[in-house]
Amino acid sequence: YAAGFGEGETLQKQIYQHWVNTVKPVPNATLAPAVVNWLNTHIKYIQGKVAANSATDKYWATVGHVLMQLTGLYEGYNAVAPAQQKLSFFDIFVFNFQYELGDVDIAVKVGADRPEPSYSYSYGGCTAYIKPTDTDLFMTHTTWDGFNAMLRVYKDYQFAATRVAFSGYPGLLHSGDDFYLVGSGLTVQETTNVINNNAIYEFTIPTSVSEWIRVIVTNAIATDGQDWGETFRRQNSGTYNNQWMVVNMNLYTPGTKLADLPDGLVWIAELLPGTSPIADVTPIIRKQGYWDSYNIPYFQENYEVCGDLAVFEKYGDLTSYTKYARPQIIKRENANITDLAGVQRLIRFNEWQTDPLSECP
């Protein structure tokens, strides 16, 4: 609660600016009634589960800690906010839930009101890359976002359970980007999966825990990559659906050769509405020399259920897991990457005007 209150009070001006920039750019805009009903049911469900289970279940106790931090944020913010900038607890919750709103907006629509997926924009949002070299292990991530989201805060939270540092935004208790360094020795990042099959939104249900809360809870209590995946997929909300990568730095010794990387070093958890497979992908890294992630599901079941296979069959390589531009660019550049500078060059690589692999039919 104190951490939330201090952040709300200290960053009130920036929180309000980011709220206007991202969630409420039009002052009188309102959420659709069906979305509000979904959210109210969702919040009530979480609060009820915490009240009933936090005394005996570490998971729900930690969810309760997140709600207390959010309450502190709400009260600290309003303690100093001018009258015209006051926000309700519901507003503050929605602010943290912002990356999930689009999924709920689709999920609550039925029949002809539900929009068809659109393939007309560049595919996906972020790129991630995990690269062991002869002397080190690198993990990197780039976020694609609009200029309105460039009001940034780097955060470092120290709680009794653990310490977590991440790139983030004023007023958001989670990263959103997402890139986390956790005191337990885990490093965590994700890229978002695009859903081209709106039928699976039937599994986006309010009787669940928000994605943003689940990642905070999981970072706080998970002990290794498998535990992270199994904890995170509890209470899957089917919102903000990502491929999460968890590197267990406790298992890595500098200088370890590629062939000797230990099992369990890198796990992924790839969630969609109604499905949440997890796997140790260290053997793939030993084989190809890296792991990359670029908004297309790795698991075949997810590739099919999210609609990417259907889009591939209709439009071609735009949604191919191996022939899409980013995996091909990373594969081409990987052989020349041996140090931090090379990793930085790759993750910032953007030569779409001249690189033949960037051509999009």
C-alpha positions as CSV (number, residue, x, y, z in Angstrom):
1,Y,0.0,0.0,0.0
2,A,2.8,2.4,0.9
3,A,4.6,1.8,-2.4
4,G,1.5,2.5,-4.3
5,F,0.7,5.6,-2.3
6,G,4.2,7.0,-2.7
7,E,4.1,6.4,-6.5
8,G,0.6,8.0,-6.8
9,E,1.5,11.0,-4.8
10,T,5.0,11.6,-6.4
11,L,4.0,10.9,-10.0
12,Q,0.5,12.4,-10.0
13,K,1.2,14.8,-12.8
14,Q,2.8,12.2,-15.0
15,I,0.1,9.6,-14.3
16,Y,-2.6,12.1,-15.4
17,Q,-0.6,12.9,-18.5
18,H,-0.2,9.2,-19.4
19,W,-3.9,8.6,-18.6
20,V,-4.9,11.3,-21.1
21,N,-2.3,10.2,-23.7
22,T,-3.3,6.5,-23.7
23,V,-6.6,5.6,-22.0
24,K,-8.8,8.8,-22.2
25,P,-7.6,11.1,-25.0
26,V,-11.2,12.3,-25.5
27,P,-12.4,13.8,-22.1
28,N,-16.0,12.6,-22.4
29,A,-15.3,9.2,-23.9
30,T,-16.8,6.2,-22.1
31,L,-16.3,2.5,-22.2
32,A,-19.1,0.4,-23.8
33,P,-21.6,-0.7,-21.1
34,A,-20.9,-4.4,-21.8
35,V,-17.2,-3.7,-21.2
36,V,-17.9,-1.9,-17.9
37,N,-20.1,-4.8,-16.8
38,W,-17.4,-7.3,-17.7
39,L,-14.8,-5.3,-15.7
40,N,-17.0,-4.9,-12.7
41,T,-17.7,-8.6,-12.6
42,H,-14.0,-9.2,-13.1
43,I,-12.9,-6.9,-10.2
44,K,-15.6,-8.3,-7.9
45,Y,-14.4,-11.9,-8.7
46,I,-10.8,-11.1,-7.9
47,Q,-11.7,-9.3,-4.7
48,G,-13.9,-12.2,-3.6
49,K,-11.2,-14.8,-4.3
50,V,-8.7,-12.8,-2.3
51,A,-11.0,-12.5,0.7
52,A,-11.8,-16.2,0.6
53,N,-8.4,-17.6,0.0
54,S,-5.5,-15.3,0.9
55,A,-5.1,-16.7,4.3
56,T,-4.3,-20.2,3.0
57,D,-3.1,-19.7,-0.6
58,K,0.1,-17.8,-1.4
59,Y,-1.1,-17.1,-4.9
60,W,-4.2,-15.3,-3.7
61,A,-2.4,-13.6,-0.9
62,T,0.0,-12.1,-3.5
63,V,-3.0,-11.0,-5.6
64,G,-4.2,-9.3,-2.5
65,H,-0.9,-7.5,-2.2
66,V,-1.2,-6.2,-5.8
67,L,-4.7,-4.9,-5.0
68,M,-3.4,-3.1,-1.9
69,Q,-0.6,-1.5,-4.0
70,L,-3.2,-0.4,-6.5
71,T,-5.4,1.0,-3.7
72,G,-2.4,2.9,-2.4
73,L,-1.7,4.3,-5.9
74,Y,-5.4,5.4,-6.2
75,E,-5.4,7.1,-2.8
76,G,-1.9,8.7,-3.1
77,Y,-2.8,10.0,-6.5
78,N,-6.1,11.6,-5.4
79,A,-4.4,13.0,-2.2
80,V,-2.6,15.6,-4.4
81,A,-4.6,15.6,-7.7
82,P,-6.4,18.8,-8.6
83,A,-10.2,18.4,-8.6
84,Q,-10.5,18.2,-12.4
85,Q,-7.9,15.4,-12.5
86,K,-9.3,13.1,-9.9
87,L,-9.6,9.4,-10.9
88,S,-11.8,6.7,-9.4
89,F,-10.5,3.3,-8.3
90,F,-12.2,1.9,-11.4
91,D,-10.3,4.4,-13.5
92,I,-7.0,3.4,-12.0
93,F,-7.8,-0.3,-12.5
94,V,-8.7,0.3,-16.2
95,F,-5.4,2.3,-16.5
96,N,-3.4,-0.8,-15.5
97,F,-5.8,-3.0,-17.6
98,Q,-5.3,-0.9,-20.8
99,Y,-3.5,-3.5,-22.8
100,E,-6.3,-5.9,-22.2
101,L,-9.2,-3.7,-23.1
102,G,-9.1,-4.5,-26.8
103,D,-9.6,-8.2,-26.1
104,V,-12.5,-7.5,-23.8
105,D,-14.1,-5.2,-26.3
106,I,-14.1,-8.0,-28.9
107,A,-15.2,-10.7,-26.4
108,V,-18.3,-8.9,-25.3
109,K,-19.6,-8.4,-28.9
110,V,-21.7,-11.1,-30.4
111,G,-22.9,-11.9,-33.9
112,A,-22.6,-9.2,-36.5
113,D,-21.3,-6.7,-33.9
114,R,-18.1,-8.6,-33.5
115,P,-15.5,-7.2,-36.0
116,E,-13.6,-9.3,-38.4
117,P,-9.8,-9.5,-37.9
118,S,-7.8,-7.1,-40.0
119,Y,-4.5,-8.0,-41.7
120,S,-3.9,-4.6,-43.2
121,Y,-1.3,-3.4,-40.7
122,S,2.3,-4.5,-39.9
123,Y,2.1,-7.7,-38.2
124,G,2.7,-7.6,-34.4
125,G,4.3,-5.4,-31.9
126,C,7.6,-6.5,-30.4
127,T,10.7,-8.5,-31.1
128,A,12.7,-10.5,-28.5
129,Y,16.0,-12.4,-28.8
130,I,18.0,-14.6,-26.4
131,K,21.6,-15.2,-27.4
132,P,24.3,-17.3,-25.7
133,T,27.8,-16.6,-26.8
134,D,31.1,-18.3,-25.8
135,T,31.4,-15.9,-22.8
136,D,28.0,-14.5,-22.0
137,L,24.2,-14.9,-22.2
138,F,22.2,-12.0,-23.6
139,M,18.4,-11.3,-23.5
140,T,17.0,-8.4,-25.3
141,H,13.6,-6.9,-26.3
142,T,12.3,-4.0,-28.3
143,T,8.9,-2.4,-27.9
144,W,7.0,-1.0,-30.8
145,D,4.4,1.7,-29.8
146,G,3.0,5.0,-30.7
147,F,4.6,8.3,-29.7
148,N,1.7,8.9,-27.3
149,A,3.2,6.1,-25.1
150,M,6.6,7.6,-24.8
151,L,6.2,9.0,-21.3
152,R,8.3,6.4,-19.5
153,V,9.5,5.5,-16.0
154,Y,12.1,2.8,-15.2
155,K,11.0,1.2,-11.9
156,D,12.8,-0.8,-9.2
157,Y,10.5,-2.2,-6.6
158,Q,11.9,-3.8,-3.4
159,F,9.4,-5.8,-1.4
160,A,9.9,-8.4,1.3
161,A,9.3,-11.3,-1.2
162,T,11.5,-10.1,-4.0
163,R,12.9,-7.3,-6.0
164,V,11.8,-6.5,-9.5
165,A,13.1,-3.9,-12.0
166,F,11.5,-3.1,-15.3
167,S,10.8,-0.5,-18.0
168,G,7.4,0.9,-17.5
169,Y,5.0,3.9,-17.3
170,P,3.8,6.3,-14.6
171,G,0.9,4.7,-12.7
172,L,1.3,1.2,-14.1
173,L,2.3,-1.3,-11.5
174,H,3.5,-3.7,-14.2
175,S,5.8,-3.1,-17.1
176,G,3.5,-3.3,-20.1
177,D,6.5,-3.5,-22.4
178,D,7.2,-6.3,-20.9
179,F,10.8,-6.7,-19.7
180,Y,11.5,-7.7,-16.1
181,L,14.6,-8.4,-14.0
182,V,13.6,-10.3,-10.9
183,G,15.6,-10.7,-7.7
184,S,15.0,-14.5,-7.8
185,G,17.4,-14.7,-10.7
186,L,14.7,-14.9,-13.4
187,T,14.6,-12.5,-16.4
188,V,11.3,-12.3,-18.1
189,Q,10.0,-10.8,-21.4
190,E,7.3,-11.3,-24.0
191,T,6.0,-10.6,-27.4
192,T,2.3,-10.3,-28.1
193,N,0.4,-12.9,-30.2
194,V,-2.0,-11.5,-32.8
195,I,-5.4,-13.2,-32.8
196,N,-7.0,-13.7,-36.2
197,N,-9.7,-16.1,-35.0
198,N,-12.3,-14.1,-32.9
199,A,-14.2,-17.3,-32.1
200,I,-11.7,-18.1,-29.3
201,Y,-12.8,-14.9,-27.5
202,E,-15.5,-17.0,-25.9
203,F,-12.8,-18.0,-23.5
204,T,-12.1,-14.4,-22.5
205,I,-14.1,-14.5,-19.3
206,P,-14.4,-12.1,-16.3
207,T,-14.1,-14.9,-13.7
208,S,-10.3,-14.8,-14.0
209,V,-7.3,-12.7,-13.0
210,S,-6.1,-9.9,-15.2
211,E,-3.0,-10.5,-17.1
212,W,-1.2,-7.5,-15.6
213,I,-1.9,-8.8,-12.1
214,R,-0.9,-12.4,-13.0
215,V,2.5,-11.3,-14.2
216,I,3.3,-9.3,-11.0
217,V,2.2,-12.3,-8.9
218,T,4.1,-14.8,-10.9
219,N,7.3,-12.7,-10.8
220,A,6.9,-12.5,-7.0
221,I,6.5,-16.2,-6.2
222,A,7.9,-18.3,-9.1
223,T,11.2,-20.1,-8.5
224,D,12.2,-21.3,-12.0
225,G,11.0,-21.2,-15.6
226,Q,8.5,-24.1,-15.3
227,D,7.1,-22.8,-12.1
228,W,6.7,-19.4,-13.7
229,G,4.7,-20.8,-16.6
230,E,2.5,-23.0,-14.4
231,T,1.8,-20.1,-12.0
232,F,1.1,-17.6,-14.8
233,R,-1.4,-19.7,-16.6
234,R,-3.6,-20.0,-13.4
235,Q,-6.8,-18.0,-13.8
236,N,-6.0,-17.3,-17.5
237,S,-8.1,-14.3,-18.5
238,G,-7.6,-14.7,-22.3
239,T,-6.5,-11.0,-22.4
240,Y,-3.2,-9.5,-23.6
241,N,-2.1,-12.8,-25.1
242,N,1.6,-13.2,-25.3
243,Q,4.5,-15.6,-25.7
244,W,6.4,-15.2,-22.4
245,M,10.1,-16.1,-22.2
246,V,11.8,-16.8,-18.8
247,V,15.5,-17.2,-18.5
248,N,16.8,-18.7,-15.3
249,M,20.1,-17.0,-14.8
250,N,20.7,-19.2,-11.7
251,L,21.4,-22.0,-14.1
252,Y,23.9,-20.1,-16.3
253,T,27.6,-20.0,-15.7
254,P,29.6,-17.5,-17.9
255,G,31.7,-19.4,-20.4
256,T,29.3,-22.3,-20.8
257,K,29.4,-23.7,-24.3
258,L,26.3,-23.8,-26.4
259,A,26.1,-27.6,-26.3
260,D,26.4,-27.6,-22.6
261,L,23.6,-25.2,-21.7
262,P,21.5,-26.9,-19.0
263,D,17.9,-28.0,-19.4
264,G,15.5,-25.5,-17.8
265,L,17.5,-22.5,-18.8
266,V,14.8,-21.0,-21.0
267,W,11.1,-21.7,-20.7
268,I,8.2,-20.2,-22.7
269,A,4.6,-19.8,-21.7
270,E,2.4,-19.0,-24.7
271,L,-1.1,-18.0,-23.7
272,L,-4.3,-17.5,-25.8
273,P,-7.9,-17.5,-24.7
274,G,-8.6,-21.1,-23.6
275,T,-5.1,-22.5,-24.2
276,S,-1.8,-22.1,-22.3
277,P,1.0,-24.5,-23.3
278,I,4.4,-24.1,-21.7
279,A,7.8,-25.7,-22.6
280,D,11.5,-25.8,-22.0
281,V,13.0,-24.5,-25.2
282,T,16.6,-24.8,-24.1
283,P,17.1,-27.7,-26.5
284,I,16.1,-25.5,-29.4
285,I,18.7,-22.9,-28.4
286,R,21.4,-25.6,-28.2
287,K,20.4,-26.6,-31.7
288,Q,20.1,-23.2,-33.5
289,G,22.1,-21.0,-31.3
290,Y,19.4,-18.6,-30.1
291,W,15.7,-18.0,-29.4
292,D,13.7,-15.4,-31.1
293,S,10.1,-14.2,-30.7
294,Y,8.1,-12.0,-33.0
295,N,4.3,-12.1,-32.4
296,I,3.7,-15.5,-34.1
297,P,3.0,-18.5,-31.9
298,Y,5.6,-21.2,-31.5
299,F,3.3,-24.0,-30.5
300,Q,1.5,-25.5,-33.5
301,E,-1.8,-25.8,-31.6
302,N,-1.7,-22.1,-30.9
303,Y,-0.6,-21.2,-34.4
304,E,-3.7,-23.0,-35.7
305,V,-6.2,-21.8,-33.1
306,C,-5.3,-18.2,-33.2
307,G,-6.0,-18.2,-37.0
308,D,-2.4,-17.7,-38.2
309,L,-2.5,-20.9,-40.2
310,A,-5.7,-19.8,-42.0
311,V,-4.1,-16.4,-42.8
312,F,-0.9,-18.1,-44.0
313,E,-2.9,-20.3,-46.4
314,K,-4.8,-17.2,-47.7
315,Y,-2.0,-14.5,-47.8
316,G,1.3,-16.3,-47.7
317,D,4.4,-15.7,-45.7
318,L,3.1,-12.7,-43.6
319,T,2.1,-15.2,-40.9
320,S,4.7,-17.9,-41.5
321,Y,6.6,-18.8,-38.3
322,T,9.8,-19.3,-40.3
323,K,9.4,-17.2,-43.5
324,Y,8.1,-14.0,-42.0
325,A,10.6,-11.1,-42.4
326,R,11.7,-10.9,-38.7
327,P,12.7,-14.6,-38.2
328,Q,14.5,-14.5,-41.5
329,I,16.4,-11.3,-40.6
330,I,17.3,-12.6,-37.2
331,K,18.5,-15.9,-38.7
332,R,20.7,-14.1,-41.2
333,E,22.2,-11.7,-38.7
334,N,22.7,-14.2,-35.8
335,A,25.9,-15.7,-37.2
336,N,27.7,-12.4,-36.9
337,I,26.6,-11.7,-33.3
338,T,29.3,-12.4,-30.7
339,D,28.9,-9.6,-28.1
340,L,26.7,-7.0,-26.5
341,A,27.2,-4.5,-29.3
342,G,26.0,-7.0,-31.9
343,V,22.9,-7.8,-29.8
344,Q,22.1,-4.1,-29.7
345,R,22.6,-3.7,-33.4
346,L,20.2,-6.6,-34.1
347,I,17.4,-5.5,-31.8
348,R,17.5,-2.0,-33.2
349,F,17.9,-3.2,-36.8
350,N,15.5,-1.3,-39.1
351,E,16.5,-1.1,-42.7
352,W,13.2,-1.7,-44.3
353,Q,13.9,0.6,-47.2
354,T,16.9,-1.4,-48.4
355,D,16.7,-4.9,-46.9
356,P,15.1,-7.3,-49.4
357,L,13.8,-9.4,-46.5
358,S,11.6,-6.5,-45.5
359,E,9.6,-6.5,-48.7
360,C,5.9,-7.2,-48.0
361,P,3.8,-8.4,-50.9
